[in-house]
Amino acid sequence: MKRYHCALIGVSALLVSGFVWAIQPGGVSKPTPRIRVTTGSATVRQTPIKVTPTPMTAAALEKHVMPSGLPPNRNNLLSIVYNGYRRSSLEPCGCVSHKLGGIDREASMIESITSAGLPMIKLEAGGYVRDLAGQSAAFRTATKYLLGALAALDYDVFNVGATDIEIGREFLENSLGDKKDRLISANIVDPVTSAPLFSPYRILEVKLRSGEIIKIGVTGITRSRVTIGFPESVPKSYTVSDPVAALRKVMPELEKKCDIIILLAYMNREALVSDVLAKLGEDAKLDIAIAGEFSGVRNDIENANGIRLVTAGFEGRQTGHMVLEMRDGKISQAFLKLVEIEQSIPPRPDISRFISNYLMELVKSNSSTTAPEKSS
């Protein structure tokens, strides 16, 4: 209710002074120089109010990012931070009433979980590249800096989605640098040999506070891309194979080597259930499935034939945080919070540089393309 009340105050101010102010929840008022406004025969001095969000304290931030109901004993807890459908977005959204996002604020969220003493893995379910980004210099630049930031945040696995592969394997690998081996896909293959273009899975080892070692297998799939504006005669450097057949090949290997198995899928939740999990049937030896393609904000864990199914956020405005309680290498309980990346989360300066460098390159690029030609 407070948020809408603030919005009404902003509208009232607009009627009085002719100015629009962005009112953000949890903000503090700071005076700015007075502006003289003439109304009829009277001259009125009006002081616009600039509202900025009050930074969260460390304690408030921890409360904001942690799921509710966690057991007080954290010795057997494992944290999974995950996302998808970022669409080349590394800045906050342009919303007026409730601005969300910013890769540097997500970095502070991750740092808060680390400070709380939880061992963690970080997963990208696909869609970090905006559709048709390869045809836009601005989106290519944004994607380059986004992937650079995610690499700096030490994301463990990057599932390659249908929109991601369109920008090219070389671009993805160059953007991730020494983290390029973390790209995975079980069903993106060479169109001639049918050999996988990426590793079909990655195995992570995590040590709990209790000292127990958990081996986590992570595999990934994608739906086929809906072709728009590309002639069928244009040869492709990849093919998207049947995801069910690809998983049936991978799952026996992971089952032998891992305690738990996580599927990253660039598909929406409904399609993942009907087109993949239902068809796998008893072959679905999965513990967790993360749907990376956005189809609505979902802050719940769905039971899909014994598989814990969750959905990622939208354009970096939300980040998933699942906490598992482990017992003898198995999941005994799971807790979830889809964390909104509020502007009151203090940004992490070392990650903010990716945003500032992106904006500087964008300005430089625009300046060079609009500069007048010199006469000879």
Secondary structure by P-SEA (a helix, b strand, c coil): caaaaaaaaaaaaaacccbbbbbbcbbbbbbccbbbbbcccbbbbbbbbbbbcccccaaaaaaaccccccccccccbbbbbccccccccccccccccbbbbbaaaaaaaaaaaaaacccbbbbbccccccccccccaaaaaaaaaaaaaaaaacccbbbbccccccccaaaaaaaaccccccbbbcccccccccccccccbbbbbbbccccbbbbbbbbbccccccccccccccccccccccaaaaaaacaaaaaacccbbbbbbcccaaaaaacccccccccccccbbbbccccccccccccccccbbbbbbccccbbbbbbbbcccccccbbbbbbcccccccccccccaaaaaaaaaaaaaaaaaaacccccc
